[in-house]
Amino acid sequence: MLGNKTPLSSLNEKKYLMLMIDKYACIYRKVENTVYIYHITELQRDYPKLMK
């Protein structure tokens, strides 16, 4: 699965991953055969603060 750990340990503990594309970050998690999108944001924003 593509992606890296997120900047938030609380999301990493729940197996969320972050995929960066151009100026966007997508936070997602795979459960069995389904991918759930948690959040999509611009990288210029303080996205770790938005997700607390």
C-alpha positions as CSV (number, residue, x, y, z in Angstrom):
1,M,0.0,0.0,0.0
2,L,1.3,3.5,-0.9
3,G,1.7,6.1,1.8
4,N,3.8,7.2,4.7
5,K,3.1,7.6,8.4
6,T,1.2,10.8,9.4
7,P,2.6,13.5,11.6
8,L,0.2,12.5,14.4
9,S,1.1,9.5,16.5
10,S,-2.6,9.0,17.4
11,L,-3.4,8.4,13.7
12,N,-0.4,6.2,13.2
13,E,-1.5,4.0,16.1
14,K,-4.8,3.5,14.3
15,K,-2.9,2.5,11.1
16,Y,-3.7,5.7,9.1
17,L,-1.4,6.6,6.3
18,M,-0.7,9.9,4.4
19,L,-0.3,10.2,0.6
20,M,1.0,13.5,-0.7
21,I,0.1,14.5,-4.3
22,D,1.3,17.9,-5.6
23,K,0.1,20.4,-2.9
24,Y,-2.4,18.0,-1.2
25,A,-2.2,15.5,1.5
26,C,-4.7,12.6,1.8
27,I,-5.1,10.8,5.1
28,Y,-6.6,7.3,4.7
29,R,-6.8,3.9,6.2
30,K,-7.4,0.5,4.6
31,V,-9.7,-2.0,6.4
32,E,-9.8,-5.4,4.7
33,N,-10.5,-4.6,1.0
34,T,-11.9,-1.1,1.5
35,V,-9.9,2.2,1.6
36,Y,-11.5,4.9,3.9
37,I,-10.5,8.6,3.2
38,Y,-10.3,10.4,6.5
39,H,-9.2,13.9,5.3
40,I,-7.9,15.7,2.2
41,T,-6.2,19.1,2.7
42,E,-3.7,21.5,1.1
43,L,-0.1,21.1,2.4
44,Q,0.1,24.9,3.0
45,R,-2.4,24.6,5.8
46,D,-1.4,23.4,9.3
47,Y,-3.1,20.1,8.7
48,P,-1.8,18.3,11.8
49,K,-3.6,21.0,13.8
50,L,-6.8,20.5,11.8
51,M,-6.9,16.8,12.6
52,K,-6.5,16.9,16.4
